[in-house]
Amino acid sequence: MKLTDEQVQSIVDDIVSKMEAIIEDPCDGDYSDFECYEDEYGRCSNYGSRTLNETLDEICIDGLPGIPADDSDIYISADYVVDIDFHDDYDPGDYWTPPSGGIELDKVKAYIEDVDVEISVLNQETDEYEDVEVSEEQRKLIVAKVNDQICPTNKKEVA
C-alpha cells in the first residue's frame, strides 16, 4: 500500500496550518529568555536573534483520506527551524510615565527540514497491521510543498 496524492496533500495541509500558527507566535508568547542577550564579551544590547530547532508532532492524528484513525496507527512528525530577529523597545519611563515596552519581533523565518511518516493500517481480512509505503521521493515532495506554501521563497518571513 502506498500513499495517494490526496493523502500527501492532506499531510501537507495539516503541516502548513500548524506551521502558520508557529510563525504567528513562535514562543507561545513567552519571550522571557530573550530579555538579556549578551555577546561573547558580556555586553548586553537591545536586539538579538534566536534559532529554534523543534519537532512538530501530532500531524494528521484524526486520520487521512481513505485511512480512518480507528483502524490505523499514524505517526507523522516534521523537523522545523525558526529564525527570530527581535529588539527590546523597553522604555524605563520617568517621573510621570511608568515603564513600558518589551520584546518586539522584527523578522521570523521558518522552514521544514525533514518529515517522518509511519503509517500502519489494519487489514480486516487478516486482522494484522500492514505498513503504508512512503518513498523518499514522497517525503521530499511533502517538504518541498510545505515550504512552498509557507512562503514561495521556502522561507517564511514576517516583518
N, C-alpha and C positions, 0 to 999 in steps of 0.2 A: 504494500500500500504506500502511495506517495502523496505528498501534499498537493492539493489542487491550487490553481491560480486564485480562486475565490478564498481559500483558506490562507494563502500567503498574504492577500490583500487585507484580510481580517486581522492578521498579526500586525501588519504594517500600521493599519488604522489605530489599533489599540496602543501600540508603542508611541505613535505620533501624539495621540491625545494625552498620554501620561508625560511625555517629554515637554509638551507645551505648558503643562502645569508646573513642571520643574523649572522651566525657563522663566515663567512669571514670578516664581518665588523660590529661588534655588536653595535657600537655607531655612525654609519654613518660617520666615520672619525673624529668626534668631541670628543676629549679626554680632552677638556679644564678643566672640573671639576675634572680630575684625577691629575692635576699638583701639588696641595698642599694637601697632605694627612697626617693629624695629628692623633696621637694616643690620648687616653683619657687624657694624661698629657700635650698635646700641642706640643709634639716633632714631627718634620717632618722627614720623611725617604724618600729614593729614590725608594721605591717599595710599592706595596699595592694590594688590591683586591676589587672588587665590585661585587655585585649581582644585576642583573636586573630582575625584575618580570614584564612581559609585556603580552599583548594580541595581537595575530596575527589575523587580520581581513581580509576580502575580499578573503576568500578561496573559490575556485570554482565559482566565480561570473559569469563566462561565461557559466554556466550550467554543468550538469552531463550527462553521457551516458544515453540516454532514457528520459531525462528531459531537454527540451530546456529552455534556460534562459528567453525567451519571455513569456512563459506560466507558469512561476513558480516564487515563492518567495524563494530565497535561502539565508539563513544566517548561515554561519559556522565560528566559531572562535575557537582559541586554546590558552590556557594559557600556557606560557612557562617561563622557568628560564634560565638565562645565568650567569654563574660564570666566572669572569675575573680576572686573576692574571697578574700584569704588573710591569714594572720598568721604571724609568726615566733615560735615558742614556745621559742626558744633560751634555755637556762639555762647560764650560764658555769661553773657548779659552784663548788666551794670546795676547801678543802684535802683533804677526804676524798672528795668526789664529782667525777667527771670531767664535762666539759661534755657537754650533750646537747640534743636538740631539732632543730628545723629548720622548714621551711615546712609549714604545715597549710592545706589548702583549706577555706574556710568555705562558699563558695557557688559553684556552676558553673551558668551559664545557657547554653544552646546552641540555635541555630535555623538553618534553611536559608534563604538569601535567594533563590537562583536555581539553576536546573538547566539544563544544556546537554546536549541529546540529539542525537547524529548517528549514524544507523544506515544502512548500505548493505548490501543483500542481493544475493548472486549469483543471477541468473536463469539457470537451467540451459539453457534453450532458446536464449537469445541470447548466453550466455556474457559478459554485461555486468552490472555492478552497478547496482541500482536503489535510490534513496533511499527510506527509510521516512518518511512524512509525520508530523511531530509538531506538532500545533497549539499555539498559545499557551495555549489552554484546558487542554490536557492537561499542559503544563508547570506551569501554576498549580495544577492538581489534584495533581500529584506533590508540589509544595512544600507545599501545604496538608495532604495526607495524611501526609507525613513529619513535619511539625511537630506534627500532632495525635497521632501515635503516639509521638513523643519525649516529649511531655507534653501533656495536654489543654488547657493554657493557652497552647500554642505556644511556651513557654519551659521547657526542662528545668531544674529547679533541684535541685541536690544540696546538702544542708547537712551 
